[in-house]
Amino acid sequence: CHAAVLKHWTPRVHSKFRILEDCCVAAFGRLMSASLDREKLAAEFVGTYVLVFTVGCAVLSGSPLAVLAIASVLMVLVYALGGVSGGHFNPAVSAGVAMMGIIDVKTMFSYMAMQMLAGVSAGFSYLVLFGRAFNLQPSAGFSWVGAGVVELVYTMVLVFVVLNTACTKGYFDSKAGTQFYGLAIGFVVLAGGVAGGWISGGAFNPAVAVGVDLASYQTGFGYCVVYVLVELLAGVAAAGLTRLVRPYQMKDGSSGEIVKPYAKYLCEFLGTFVLVFTVGLNVVQGGGNFAAVLSIAASLIVMIYAVSDVSGGHLNPAVTFALWARGSQDMHAKEVALYISSQIAAGVFGALLFAGLTGKSFPLGPGVGFNWVSVTVVEFIFTALLCFVVLSVASLNRSRNLTDFYAFAIGFCVIVAGYAAGSISGACLNPAVALGIDAAHFAWHQRAGGCLAYILVQLLGGGFAALLFALTRGDEMKGGRVFRMSA
């Protein structure tokens, strides 16, 4: 295949490719010979190469499920090689891990060098395979600022999820048996790739950015500098946020037993912000985005996994209300008010950011052919379903809670409602989402929607979920805790 494609190239291009290929091979050999831990560097090279090669093949093949392929390959590589090198495959991740003190600076730069080499090698590999490449650049109608915001947010989410799942000791506790870290990391790409890929291309990885940009050097080059700087900044920011929510995080991944009160509210803010920002970016794309519901569900799943052992991962005032009504020992009136305030503030901020970024907003209300009665029915039923699942899989006594798939059970409620009722009400199921969307629409069009009706129905759905829980699990009505896997 290599020879068949190259014979159609001009001698000048062929020569340049050969020179770059030889340089990559020489650099790889020098790094390997200089390292005392070749297995780790080899793992980072192999993992990053396969990741970037998959990105190129998926995009150039024109697959409508390209993002799913990329998310899946990251997930399987993390599981396959995480036990060898940590499974970074991303200089931003290595920067974040180093900022946490988990690896030293020398290891960080060795990893970064190997990841960049792998990205460039993979970029030219798919260029040879297809005989063409694609540019790294903001989409039409967006500047480097818009692309930078998307890359900053989702790279930060990716590194934050890595640090709070794969690098936290409690998640590898043999007694708990949790093995969801790879799924959580891969699903960040699914969430961000579908939500923000139409703006920035969805790199979220300096090795991807450099590999893609160099492979398309004949048609344009240069944006990788902006992407790399933003993504590395995101990695450092994610480490800073992790230190805030886990102030006792140690080099061995342990974080102690004490959770600072502000950390819980910060976690609720971060998780709800990511959810609402993802909702907005997906919806403003229009009806052709058939994977929007998957992206939104994925954003909820990954943030629950990342923050659940700190705050409980409610990310929804209706869930918080249901837990209070259920009698959770963690939920008293003041705590409920602080949780809901954090969630509402995050919802408004996330909505204003996506509207400001895209210049678009949308109203809340019945879909075509439906009325407010229809909205009331589906929002009540599916919000109640979501809250009931939370209560049933994550608020029981510790020995009875799900340990690996609780976030999937909760996130798939969004998939159920999104595809079943999205055309009726929009399937918000979350007062923070409803208020945020309405606030953004009012800011851009000076027209208020029906967020108050949505919020009332959703809170009633949460209360009804607590009633159903009492009917089905009366022995669990008092004293339960939510997601406190490390307690």
PESULUR-V838822 format. One line per field, one symbol per residue. ss: DSSP state (A for helix, B for strand, O for the rest). phi: phi as a letter, one per 20 degrees, with the letter a starting at -180 (. if undefined). burial: # if it has 24 or more other C-alpha atoms within 12 Angstrom, else .. A space follows every 50 residues. Layout:
ss = ???
phi = ???
burial = ???
This chain:
ss = OAAAAAOOOOAAAAAAAAAAAAAAAAAAAAAAAAOOOAAAAAAAAAAAAA AAAAAAAAAAOOOOOAAAAAAAAAAAAAAAAAAAAOOOOOAAAAAAAAAO OOOOAAAAAAAAAAAAAAAAAAAAAAAAAAOOOOOOOOOOOOOAAAAAAA AAAAAAAAAAAAAAAAOOAAAAOOOOOOOOAAAAAAAAAAAAAAAAAAAA OOOOOAAAAAAAAAAOOOOOOOAAAAAAAAAAAAAAAAAAAAAAAOOOOO OOOOOOOOOOAAAAAAAAAAAAAAAAAAAAAAAOOOOOOOOAAAAAAAAA AAAAAAAAAAAOOOOOAAAAAAAAAAOOOOOOAAAAAAAAAAAAAAAAAA AAAAAAAAOOOOOOOOOOOOOAAAAAAAAAAAAAAAAAAAAAAAOOOAAA OOOOOAAAAAAAAAAAAAAAAAAAAOOOOOAAAAAAAAAAAAAAAOOOOO AAAAAAAAAAAAAAAAAAAAAAOAAAOOOOOOOOOOO
phi = .gfffffeefgffgfffffffffffffgfffffeeecfffffffffffff ffffgffffffmffdgffffffffgfffffdgfedomflagffffffffe necefffgffffffffffffffgffffffembbceeaffgncefffffff fffefffgfffgfecfddggfdffffmfcegffffffffffffffdffdd nmflagfffffffffdffdqbpffffffffffffffffffffffecfdfd fenfcmdedfgfffffffffffgfffffgffffffoffefegffffffff ffffffdfeddomflagffgffffffnffeddgfffffffffffgfffff fffffffemcbbeeqffgnccffffgfffffffffgfffgfedcdeggfd ffdddfffgffffffgffeecgfecnlfmbgffffffffffffeclcedd fffgfffffffffffffffffebgfdfcnfcdmefef
burial = .....#..........#...#..#..##..##.....#.########### ##########....###############.##..################ ###...################################.....#.##### ######################.....####################### #################....##########################.#. ..###...#...#######################...#.########## ############################.##...##.############# ########.#######.....#.########################... ###################.########################...### ###################......###.#######.
